[in-house]
Amino acid sequence: MIKNALIVALGGAVGSALRYIIQNTIHSKYPNLFPYGTFAVNIVGCLLIGLLMGWATQEKLLSPQINLLLIAGFCGGFTTFSTFAYEGNTLLLESKPLQALLYIAASVVVGMIAAYLGYKLTKG
């Protein structure tokens, strides 16, 4: 159990650090318009988790430890739905309901499509 928790923690640390770098890079280029950094990370994370899910179920191409490292750890640290909720609420509190609605709807819909696409890409 401790070994598995450490595997997840390692993946989470890498995923979180990469999320931070990507978000800040994108937000510095497009400040105040839309939370593009979080949106991009969430969509890429959804696509990646779909791919990993597909590979994990395809004749066990990934070991249980690699699943923990990449899916629970890396993707769990990389995707940012808590930040997503914070930024959606911030848009609402800034009296930008249309931007908030667009951000929330696009994140959920495009994220689900990306996860499905990622899964399907592994099924050849």
QUIFENPE-V299412 format. One line per field, one symbol per residue. phi: phi as a letter, one per 40 degrees, with the letter a starting at -180 (. if undefined). burial: I if it has 9 or more other ideal C-beta (glycine too) atoms within 8 Angstrom, else O. Layout:
phi = ???
burial = ???
This chain:
phi = .cccccccccccccccccddccdccccccbcgcacdccdcccccccccccccccccccffcbcdccdccccccdcccccbcccdccccccccccfbcccccccccccccccccccccdcccccf
burial = OOOIOOIIIIIIIIIIIIIOOIIIIIIOOIOOOOIIIIIIIIIIIIIIIIIIIIIIOIOOOIOOOOIIIIIIIIIIIIIIOOIIOOIIIOIIOOOOOOIIOIIIOIIOOIIIOIIIIIIIIIOO
